[in-house]
Amino acid sequence: MPKLFTLIEEVAKSTGCKMPLHVFLSNEVNAFVFYNNTLQSILFPTRKNLVVGLGLFVNTNTEEVKSIIAHEFGHFAQSSMKIGSVIYYLNTVMYDMAFQEDRWDAWLDKYFRGLNNLCRFGGWYGAIGQIVLFLLYHILVFVKDVLRWMYKFVNRSYYSLSRQMEFDADRVACSIVGKEMFVSAMIKVSFASVAESNAVALWRRLLSAGKYAPFYDV
């Protein structure tokens, strides 16, 4: 892997960015950056990690791989990644609160059932229980509706920011290796990704049908 690290160092120097904190290899036809601790990265300056998929080396040359790494270094230089991290967290939290059931929802269900039992006694206790149950239910519905509306707004902002960040990273890659080389890399990566998906689907069908070669014959 010395050549890969040499390539990464060249891109880091060209973009004026620091080297990644860690470089990881994966079996994907992809490359991406991430933080070790996203919450910490929002509050303090934190070096990013780089993941390079081995699938990128199947049908691309050195300059095309360099363009893909340069695209990721375009993200290294983006201070908006911190804003994107904040929006992503808000997006996730709002989705969970608006659309997913958690312990709070389970507790409310249990509490509502208790109020229903209380209401069966009738009289003042039953009337008060019905009023409390009615108010809690409609407050919960209102809060869920507000969160769903906020989620749609934050989600649009997140995807808009993500799209702009990708365009900016593309610009960085093109400035280092040239537009033609970057476009060529993107086309090859697209074909390789489709080939990978088809191969995985084929392997799964063969395995489910019990058709596989002995381990030592592979």
N, C-alpha and C positions, 0 to 999 in steps of 0.2 A: 503493500500500500504506500510506499514512499512517493510514487508518482502522483497518487491522489492527493496526498498532503502538500506536495509541491504545487499542484494545481490550485488547491484551496488557498495556499499562501499567496500565489500570484493574484488571485481574485481579490483577496483581502487587501493587498497592497494597492490594486487598481481602484478599488472602491473607497479606500481610506477607512476601512472598518477593522476592528480588532478580530483576531482569530476566534473561532467558536470556543466556548468553554469545553465542550466535548464534541467529538464526531462519532456518530453511530452509523452502522451499516444495517440495512434491512433487505428483505427479499422482494421489495416492491419496485414498480417502475415509477419512481417518484423521488422527490427530495423536498424537505420542509424544515422549518426552524421551530423551536419551542423553548420555553423556559423550564428550569427545574422546579421552580415555585412561582406560579403565575401571580399569586397574591403579593408575594415579596417583590416581584418585578414591577408591580404597579406603584409601590411605595419607594423603592430604591433602585439605583442603576444596577442592572444585572446582565451579565453576559448570556447570550443565547447559545443553544445547542443546535447542531446541524445533523440532520439525518440524510444519508445518501443511499438510495436504493440500488442494489446490484443489477436490477433489471435495466437500469439506464445504460449499462455498458454492452448490452446485447447487440444493438443496431446503430449505435452512435459513435462518432469519432471524438477525438480529444477536444477539439474546439467546440463541438456541440455539447459535450458534457460540461465544459467550462461555461458555456452560456447558461445552462440550467443552474449551475452553482452560483453564477453571477446574479441570476434572478433571485435566488434565496438570499444572497448578500444584499440585494436591494431591500429586502425586509429587515436585514440587520441594521440598516441605516435609518429605518423609519421610526421616528419617535411616536408616530400614531399607533404603533403596535400596542403601546400601553393603553391608549384610549380604546383600541379594539378589544383588549383583554377585559377592560372594565365593562364595555357593552356586552361582551360575550357572557360574562358572569351575571350581569343583570338579566340578560336574555334567558339564561338557564334557570335562574332562580324564579323569574316570573312564570316561565313555562311550568315548572314543577308546582308552583303555588296555584296557578290557574287551571291546569289540566290534569295534574296527578293527585292521587289520594295519598295522604301521609298520616302520621300518628295523630296529628291534630284533627283531621277529618274523622278518623276512627273514634277518637275521644268524643267528638261532637255527636256522632251517630249513637254512641252508647248513652250519652247524656240525653239526647232526644228521646231515646227509648225509655229512659227513666222518667222523663216528663210525661210521656204518654201514659205510663202506668200511674203516675200521680193524678193525671187528669181523670182517670176512671173513678176516683173517689167522689168527684163532683163537689158542689159547694164552692166556698171561697178558694180552697186549695186547688180545685180543678180549674177554676176561672183564671187564677193567677198563673198556674202552670201553662194553660193554653196561651195566655198573653205572652209569657216569656218565650215559649216555643215559637210562636208566630214571629216575634221580634228577632230572635236569634236566627231563625231560618232566612228571613228576608235580608238581614244584615249580611249573612254569609253569601247569599246569592248576589247581593250588590257588590261586595268586595271581589267576588270571583269575576263578575262582569267588568269591573274596573281593571282588574289585573289582566284580563284577556285583551281589553282595549290597549292597555299600556304595552303588553307583549307584542301586539301587532306593530305598534309605533316603533318600539325599540328594535324589533326584528328587521324592519325596513331600514332603519339607520345602520344596523350592523352589516347587512348585506351591501348597502350602498358604500359604506366605508371599506369593506373587504374588497369590493370590486375596484375602487379607486386605488387601494394599496397594491393590488395585482397589476394594474396598469402602470403604476409608478415603478414597481419591480421589473416589469418588462422593459421599461425605458432604460433602466440601469443596465440590464443584460445587453440590450442593443447597443448601448454606448461603448461597451467593452469588446464585444466580438462582432458587432455588425448585425443589421436587421436580417440579412439573408441567412446567416448562420443560425440565429435564434429561431427564425421561422422553420428552418429545416429541422432543428432539434425538436420543436413542438410537434411537427407532423410525425416524426419518427416515434416520439414518445406516445402519441395518440394511438398509432398502429400497434406498438408494443403493449400498451395497456389493454387493447382489445384482444390481442393474442393471449395475454396472460389470463384474462377473464375466461376466454374460451377454453384454454388448457385446464384451468382449475375446474370448470364445469365438466369437462370430459373426464378428468381424474375422479371426480366425485361419482359420476355415473358408472365408471368402471369398478370403483371400489364397492358401490352399493350392489353391483351385479356379481361381486365376488371375483372379478377378473383383475388380478394383480400378479406381478412377477415375484418370485422368491427374492428375499432381501439381498442375498449375496450375488444374485444374477443381475442386479441393477447397476 
